């Protein structure tokens, strides 16, 4: 139970783009598309309302949205 609480707490922490990218790619299944800095910058441009506090990311708020967006993204 304590481990699960710690995981939840870590997912709501606000982090930098680089930290988000590292965690996202580390924890995404192999069959899912991976992200890069340039792709995440494009995501920010498409969804500016998700970044009202500047260049701040959180796994809780952005991970699922990035997964959904990347599945339809074409470079």
PyMOL CGO cylinders between C-alpha atoms (Angstrom):
from pymol import cmd
from pymol.cgo import CYLINDER

trace = [
    CYLINDER, 0.00, 0.00, 0.00, 2.78, 2.43, 0.88, 0.3, 1, 1, 1, 1, 1, 1,
    CYLINDER, 2.78, 2.43, 0.88, 4.52, 1.81, -2.48, 0.3, 1, 1, 1, 1, 1, 1,
    CYLINDER, 4.52, 1.81, -2.48, 1.32, 2.57, -4.41, 0.3, 1, 1, 1, 1, 1, 1,
    CYLINDER, 1.32, 2.57, -4.41, 0.86, 5.85, -2.52, 0.3, 1, 1, 1, 1, 1, 1,
    CYLINDER, 0.86, 5.85, -2.52, 4.43, 6.83, -3.37, 0.3, 1, 1, 1, 1, 1, 1,
    CYLINDER, 4.43, 6.83, -3.37, 3.84, 6.07, -7.08, 0.3, 1, 1, 1, 1, 1, 1,
    CYLINDER, 3.84, 6.07, -7.08, 0.70, 8.20, -7.12, 0.3, 1, 1, 1, 1, 1, 1,
    CYLINDER, 0.70, 8.20, -7.12, 2.48, 11.06, -5.39, 0.3, 1, 1, 1, 1, 1, 1,
    CYLINDER, 2.48, 11.06, -5.39, 5.31, 10.91, -7.94, 0.3, 1, 1, 1, 1, 1, 1,
    CYLINDER, 5.31, 10.91, -7.94, 2.86, 11.06, -10.85, 0.3, 1, 1, 1, 1, 1, 1,
    CYLINDER, 2.86, 11.06, -10.85, 1.38, 14.41, -9.76, 0.3, 1, 1, 1, 1, 1, 1,
    CYLINDER, 1.38, 14.41, -9.76, 4.71, 16.17, -9.23, 0.3, 1, 1, 1, 1, 1, 1,
    CYLINDER, 4.71, 16.17, -9.23, 5.37, 18.95, -11.70, 0.3, 1, 1, 1, 1, 1, 1,
    CYLINDER, 5.37, 18.95, -11.70, 8.54, 18.28, -13.66, 0.3, 1, 1, 1, 1, 1, 1,
    CYLINDER, 8.54, 18.28, -13.66, 10.60, 19.64, -16.53, 0.3, 1, 1, 1, 1, 1, 1,
    CYLINDER, 10.60, 19.64, -16.53, 10.12, 18.56, -20.12, 0.3, 1, 1, 1, 1, 1, 1,
    CYLINDER, 10.12, 18.56, -20.12, 13.39, 16.59, -19.98, 0.3, 1, 1, 1, 1, 1, 1,
    CYLINDER, 13.39, 16.59, -19.98, 12.30, 14.71, -16.83, 0.3, 1, 1, 1, 1, 1, 1,
    CYLINDER, 12.30, 14.71, -16.83, 8.88, 14.00, -18.36, 0.3, 1, 1, 1, 1, 1, 1,
    CYLINDER, 8.88, 14.00, -18.36, 10.49, 12.70, -21.55, 0.3, 1, 1, 1, 1, 1, 1,
    CYLINDER, 10.49, 12.70, -21.55, 12.84, 10.39, -19.64, 0.3, 1, 1, 1, 1, 1, 1,
    CYLINDER, 12.84, 10.39, -19.64, 10.07, 8.96, -17.47, 0.3, 1, 1, 1, 1, 1, 1,
    CYLINDER, 10.07, 8.96, -17.47, 7.60, 8.69, -20.35, 0.3, 1, 1, 1, 1, 1, 1,
    CYLINDER, 7.60, 8.69, -20.35, 9.98, 6.76, -22.62, 0.3, 1, 1, 1, 1, 1, 1,
    CYLINDER, 9.98, 6.76, -22.62, 11.26, 4.58, -19.77, 0.3, 1, 1, 1, 1, 1, 1,
    CYLINDER, 11.26, 4.58, -19.77, 7.77, 3.45, -18.76, 0.3, 1, 1, 1, 1, 1, 1,
    CYLINDER, 7.77, 3.45, -18.76, 6.00, 3.21, -22.12, 0.3, 1, 1, 1, 1, 1, 1,
    CYLINDER, 6.00, 3.21, -22.12, 5.46, -0.28, -23.60, 0.3, 1, 1, 1, 1, 1, 1,
    CYLINDER, 5.46, -0.28, -23.60, 7.73, -1.13, -26.53, 0.3, 1, 1, 1, 1, 1, 1,
    CYLINDER, 7.73, -1.13, -26.53, 4.79, -1.25, -28.93, 0.3, 1, 1, 1, 1, 1, 1,
    CYLINDER, 4.79, -1.25, -28.93, 3.78, 2.35, -28.17, 0.3, 1, 1, 1, 1, 1, 1,
    CYLINDER, 3.78, 2.35, -28.17, 5.38, 5.31, -29.96, 0.3, 1, 1, 1, 1, 1, 1,
    CYLINDER, 5.38, 5.31, -29.96, 8.19, 6.95, -28.03, 0.3, 1, 1, 1, 1, 1, 1,
    CYLINDER, 8.19, 6.95, -28.03, 8.56, 10.72, -27.67, 0.3, 1, 1, 1, 1, 1, 1,
    CYLINDER, 8.56, 10.72, -27.67, 11.36, 13.19, -28.30, 0.3, 1, 1, 1, 1, 1, 1,
    CYLINDER, 11.36, 13.19, -28.30, 11.92, 16.79, -27.24, 0.3, 1, 1, 1, 1, 1, 1,
    CYLINDER, 11.92, 16.79, -27.24, 10.78, 18.09, -30.65, 0.3, 1, 1, 1, 1, 1, 1,
    CYLINDER, 10.78, 18.09, -30.65, 7.62, 15.96, -30.61, 0.3, 1, 1, 1, 1, 1, 1,
    CYLINDER, 7.62, 15.96, -30.61, 6.74, 17.14, -27.10, 0.3, 1, 1, 1, 1, 1, 1,
    CYLINDER, 6.74, 17.14, -27.10, 7.30, 20.77, -28.17, 0.3, 1, 1, 1, 1, 1, 1,
    CYLINDER, 7.30, 20.77, -28.17, 4.81, 20.20, -31.02, 0.3, 1, 1, 1, 1, 1, 1,
    CYLINDER, 4.81, 20.20, -31.02, 2.36, 18.69, -28.51, 0.3, 1, 1, 1, 1, 1, 1,
    CYLINDER, 2.36, 18.69, -28.51, 2.70, 21.86, -26.41, 0.3, 1, 1, 1, 1, 1, 1,
    CYLINDER, 2.70, 21.86, -26.41, 1.88, 23.95, -29.48, 0.3, 1, 1, 1, 1, 1, 1,
    CYLINDER, 1.88, 23.95, -29.48, -1.23, 21.92, -30.23, 0.3, 1, 1, 1, 1, 1, 1,
    CYLINDER, -1.23, 21.92, -30.23, -2.46, 21.96, -26.60, 0.3, 1, 1, 1, 1, 1, 1,
    CYLINDER, -2.46, 21.96, -26.60, -1.35, 25.28, -25.07, 0.3, 1, 1, 1, 1, 1, 1,
    CYLINDER, -1.35, 25.28, -25.07, -4.22, 25.18, -22.55, 0.3, 1, 1, 1, 1, 1, 1,
    CYLINDER, -4.22, 25.18, -22.55, -2.46, 22.25, -20.83, 0.3, 1, 1, 1, 1, 1, 1,
    CYLINDER, -2.46, 22.25, -20.83, 0.54, 24.49, -20.10, 0.3, 1, 1, 1, 1, 1, 1,
    CYLINDER, 0.54, 24.49, -20.10, -0.95, 27.51, -18.34, 0.3, 1, 1, 1, 1, 1, 1,
    CYLINDER, -0.95, 27.51, -18.34, 1.97, 27.49, -15.89, 0.3, 1, 1, 1, 1, 1, 1,
    CYLINDER, 1.97, 27.49, -15.89, 4.70, 27.55, -18.50, 0.3, 1, 1, 1, 1, 1, 1,
    CYLINDER, 4.70, 27.55, -18.50, 6.92, 24.64, -19.45, 0.3, 1, 1, 1, 1, 1, 1,
    CYLINDER, 6.92, 24.64, -19.45, 5.73, 22.45, -16.57, 0.3, 1, 1, 1, 1, 1, 1,
    CYLINDER, 5.73, 22.45, -16.57, 4.74, 18.81, -17.12, 0.3, 1, 1, 1, 1, 1, 1,
    CYLINDER, 4.74, 18.81, -17.12, 3.22, 16.12, -14.92, 0.3, 1, 1, 1, 1, 1, 1,
    CYLINDER, 3.22, 16.12, -14.92, 2.80, 12.45, -15.62, 0.3, 1, 1, 1, 1, 1, 1,
    CYLINDER, 2.80, 12.45, -15.62, -0.71, 12.56, -14.17, 0.3, 1, 1, 1, 1, 1, 1,
    CYLINDER, -0.71, 12.56, -14.17, -1.92, 15.36, -16.43, 0.3, 1, 1, 1, 1, 1, 1,
    CYLINDER, -1.92, 15.36, -16.43, 0.02, 14.84, -19.65, 0.3, 1, 1, 1, 1, 1, 1,
    CYLINDER, 0.02, 14.84, -19.65, 1.03, 11.18, -20.07, 0.3, 1, 1, 1, 1, 1, 1,
    CYLINDER, 1.03, 11.18, -20.07, -2.33, 9.81, -21.32, 0.3, 1, 1, 1, 1, 1, 1,
    CYLINDER, -2.33, 9.81, -21.32, -2.87, 12.82, -23.57, 0.3, 1, 1, 1, 1, 1, 1,
    CYLINDER, -2.87, 12.82, -23.57, 0.59, 12.41, -25.11, 0.3, 1, 1, 1, 1, 1, 1,
    CYLINDER, 0.59, 12.41, -25.11, -0.04, 8.69, -25.70, 0.3, 1, 1, 1, 1, 1, 1,
    CYLINDER, -0.04, 8.69, -25.70, -3.35, 9.44, -27.44, 0.3, 1, 1, 1, 1, 1, 1,
    CYLINDER, -3.35, 9.44, -27.44, -1.87, 12.27, -29.50, 0.3, 1, 1, 1, 1, 1, 1,
    CYLINDER, -1.87, 12.27, -29.50, 1.23, 10.27, -30.51, 0.3, 1, 1, 1, 1, 1, 1,
    CYLINDER, 1.23, 10.27, -30.51, -0.87, 7.39, -31.78, 0.3, 1, 1, 1, 1, 1, 1,
    CYLINDER, -0.87, 7.39, -31.78, -2.31, 9.72, -34.44, 0.3, 1, 1, 1, 1, 1, 1,
    CYLINDER, -2.31, 9.72, -34.44, 0.73, 12.01, -34.89, 0.3, 1, 1, 1, 1, 1, 1,
    CYLINDER, 0.73, 12.01, -34.89, 2.54, 11.98, -38.19, 0.3, 1, 1, 1, 1, 1, 1,
    CYLINDER, 2.54, 11.98, -38.19, 5.86, 13.84, -38.53, 0.3, 1, 1, 1, 1, 1, 1,
]
cmd.load_cgo(trace, "trace")
